[in-house]
Amino acid sequence: MGQHFSGVNGFAPAKPLEASDAQMFAIERFMATSEMELVEKYKFPKDEEQGKRLSAEFAGLIPANILKIDGGEIDWREAITRFLVWQGHPIKTAHSLADVAHALSELHSNRRGPKRKGPRLYPRNNFIWMTDGFDRRTTGFPYRKGENYKAHVGANAKLSEMVEVRVRAVLGRVLKRDVTVSQMFTWWLRKNMPGARPDALSKDRYNTVANELEHLEEYMGNDTLECLGWSTGSQYIEWATARQIKSQSPDADPSEIRYIARTTARMHVQTLVMVVRWYFQECNIDPVVIKIPNVRRPAVQYLTAEEIIRLISAARGKIYDLSGNIIGHHDKHERYECVVRFIIIYLYGGTRHANILLLTWFQDIIFGHINAELGLIERQGAGADITPKRKGASWLIGSLVELAKRWFAEDEVKRKQFPGRYVHIIHDEEGKSLANLEPGKDRDIRRRMIKRFDEVRQLAGLPHVRPHMLKHSGVTFAVRAGMPLADVELSFSTSLVTLWTYYVHLRPQFSTPRQYDPALLKLVNLRKLSSKPLSRVLLVEAAPAPPTQVIAGIVSGHA
């Protein structure tokens, strides 16, 4: 077993690596504190069978074909330089292919005097020594008279390493197989730390890049630079996306999660390309091209007016089959009253899931709130962090204008009876917030609402519905009602670019001015702006009903 350690805290923690005898020798020759450690471990083989096995294992450390370069196309400058070094040719300068070609042309020229010998092993003072024609040193392995020192695997590996050091010195650069991706990341982080230089990165940008490199290193940290290529970015994106989808709740929208994961992974690939270009230029390595894949966002999914009404009706007591037919009733409307408010605010408020659960009836430094009297929604407090996600303020629209006043009056009465409760707009039957307000628990904020919303969509016979579809539906109805795009941008906390890029089904309305009628956005009038669902038109006789055990469990309270 070998251990790999990164040079920067938090990067590539120690990981056990399966290693052959040859690989262990390659690792230990760098980690040994003295030559005698290797001498003891890699003595002459004790028997013929072990000798054959070790010879085969170490064959990769001793170049059988000097010109052969593994992994991709041959780097002729590197190959010819290595060939000349192994032949013992003194190369003083080799900064271009022309230089090494000129040196090669003189290799067999008629010269007086004995020909210089190439790298070799030789016995001296009971030890095996090595030389590359210019430098001499001991391999550290003992020599016993009569033994074939030229076939000693450990000594040959040390000689190969000695020659490779000289090849690198001649080329004036490191080779791709010498450096791992983790080492490249470490070097970049050390050389680009924030400072007073004109080209220095800010601390925030540096930390962002460091975080992205940490994700990249998890995937490819132990790979060498020769493993990088055209498809590296695509492979990483697929790996990162699959891992992100696996970590999400089954209630999350797979298409939305996939898009977000691929977009994030693409930014990581852009950082990888930037670091690779910098490092290859810094170390005079032949460049490699890594493709940065495009990420296509899926079209938005929105609901019909009938589906929205079914969700609200299911929360208030009705049970539907998959075709939209009423097949029963339940008495858990008090449990699902919070889901009704959630649906209405998501439809008209332009606020995301977690932020809806944090909304209060009163102004707060962090949380957003709704002022029912002024008809205003502020999606976050004045002291909250500003993020790329839009969380501004806007006027209430549609049925939310009247319903907000009604909800506020109901909660005001309850609040007098139960001080400290009924402060959050979305609350349970006891007036307590459905959001987890503990610090550091942001991921769990939505858990209780997800469970209740899932129960309601099963009762409505709409298992495909997801909360974020409600916002897409609100945007769709607002545009079809003739709302100016500037007002749509404000009311739903989105940008004009997003509207034009992803709401493809609304492009005819975008390009045609219409008279805005706010009354069309009320729940009772949404059918005028909506198409009919296909399931209601086909009236499929064989449409499967929601699983009986699921409905029974929800109604009985055991789901």
PyMOL commands that set and color helices and strands:
alter all, ss='L'
color gray80, all
select helices_A, chain A and resi 21-31+35-41+48-61+76-86+97-105+149-151+153-171+176-178+181-191+203-220+225-227+232-247+254-282+305-315+333-348+353-358+400-417+442-444+447-459+468-480+485-491+496-502+504-510+518-521+523-529+534-538+548-556
alter helices_A, ss='H'
color red, helices_A
select strands_A, chain A and resi 2-4+15-17+120-124+127-131+136-142+318-320+326-329+367-371+376-380+393-395
alter strands_A, ss='S'
color yellow, strands_A
deselect
rebuild
show_as cartoon
